């Protein structure tokens, strides 16, 4: 069993992986197949301990939408319920 560092994004038997992911305890034959294709290399103990590293894009949608506790958020208007038409009946 080997630990592999993914070098290139690809689809595998168990789904898709992206560059920088760590695949733990894969069989030697599977590792050899992926290594021949240039998709993985053996991960060092330091890389396995650090875990997968990915560059995630920041979600800018949070900045656009005001939060409920934000002072810029609009407060709902207090509205009185309409008077019933048959109140005197």
C-alpha positions, 0 to 999 in steps of 0.5 A: 500500500502506498500514499500518492500525491495527485499531480493532475486532475483526473477521473478515477474509479471512485470519482474525480480527484484534483491536483494536490490531493493525497490518496492514502493506502492505494494498492501498489498495482493501482499506484504503478498504473497511475504513476506510468500515466503521470497522474501521481507520484509517491507522497512523502511522509511530510505531505501525508501529514500535511494533507491535501492542499487546494487553492479555493476561490473566495466566495464573493457572494457574501460581500454582495448580500447584506447579513441580517445583523448588518447595519445596512440591512433594511428593517421590515416595516411594521404593518397593521393587519387589514380591518375585516370587512364584516366586523360589524356583522 
